[in-house]
């Protein structure tokens, strides 16, 4: 069963509920309202100053180690270490 079918089936079942049974309708309404949160009610994640600093660092270094920058990173690393420390 697809999500669309489940949603349609659920709506159909809700429509079949006896409207004179206010308690059942209220229970269903509270349940659905609790499960489905509107987009505007979603809380935005609050970051600590350390997390903000680390995110800035990640943004700064984004793509620094991209595979397209070098063909053979091991060779480049070896050359770098030879230049830095000699033989």
C-alpha positions as CSV (number, residue, x, y, z in Angstrom):
1,X,0.0,0.0,0.0
2,X,1.4,3.4,-1.0
3,X,1.5,6.4,1.2
4,X,-1.1,8.1,-0.9
5,X,-3.4,5.1,-0.6
6,X,-2.9,5.0,3.2
7,X,-3.7,8.7,3.4
8,X,-6.9,8.4,1.3
9,X,-8.0,5.4,3.3
10,X,-7.4,7.3,6.6
11,X,-9.4,10.2,5.3
12,X,-12.2,7.9,4.2
13,X,-12.3,6.3,7.6
14,X,-12.4,9.6,9.3
15,X,-15.3,10.7,7.1
16,X,-17.2,7.6,8.1
17,X,-17.0,8.4,11.8
18,X,-20.2,9.2,13.5
19,X,-20.3,12.9,14.0
20,X,-22.7,12.6,16.9
21,X,-19.9,10.9,18.9
22,X,-18.1,14.1,19.8
23,X,-15.6,12.3,22.1
24,X,-14.3,9.9,19.3
25,X,-14.0,12.8,16.8
26,X,-12.2,14.9,19.4
27,X,-9.8,12.0,20.2
28,X,-9.0,11.5,16.5
29,X,-8.5,15.2,16.0
30,X,-6.1,15.4,19.0
31,X,-4.2,12.4,17.8
32,X,-3.8,13.6,14.2
33,X,-2.9,17.1,15.5
34,X,-0.2,15.7,17.7
35,X,1.3,13.5,15.0
36,X,1.2,16.1,12.2
37,X,3.0,19.3,13.1
38,X,2.6,22.3,10.8
39,X,5.8,23.5,9.1
40,X,5.8,26.8,10.9
41,X,5.8,25.1,14.4
42,X,9.0,23.3,13.7
43,X,11.7,24.5,16.1
44,X,14.9,25.8,14.6
45,X,18.0,24.2,15.8
46,X,19.9,26.5,18.2
47,X,23.7,26.2,17.8
48,X,26.2,26.8,20.5
49,X,29.0,29.3,19.7
50,X,31.5,26.4,19.3
51,X,29.1,24.7,16.8
52,X,28.8,27.9,14.9
53,X,32.6,28.3,14.8
54,X,33.0,24.7,13.5
55,X,30.3,25.2,10.8
56,X,32.2,28.3,9.6
57,X,35.4,26.3,9.4
58,X,33.6,23.5,7.4
59,X,32.2,26.1,5.0
60,X,35.6,27.6,4.6
61,X,37.2,24.2,3.8
62,X,34.3,22.9,1.8
63,X,35.8,21.3,-1.4
64,X,39.4,21.6,-0.2
65,X,39.8,17.8,-0.4
66,X,37.8,17.3,-3.5
67,X,38.7,14.3,-5.6
68,X,38.8,16.5,-8.7
69,X,41.6,18.6,-7.4
70,X,44.3,16.0,-7.8
71,X,44.7,12.8,-9.7
72,X,47.0,11.0,-7.3
73,X,46.7,12.4,-3.8
74,X,49.2,9.9,-2.4
75,X,51.9,11.1,-4.8
76,X,51.1,14.7,-3.9
77,X,51.3,13.9,-0.2
78,X,54.6,12.1,-0.7
79,X,56.0,15.2,-2.6
80,X,54.7,17.5,0.1
81,X,56.4,15.5,2.9
82,X,59.6,15.3,1.0
83,X,59.6,19.0,0.5
84,X,58.8,19.7,4.2
85,X,61.1,17.1,5.9
86,X,63.6,16.2,3.2
87,X,64.7,12.7,2.6
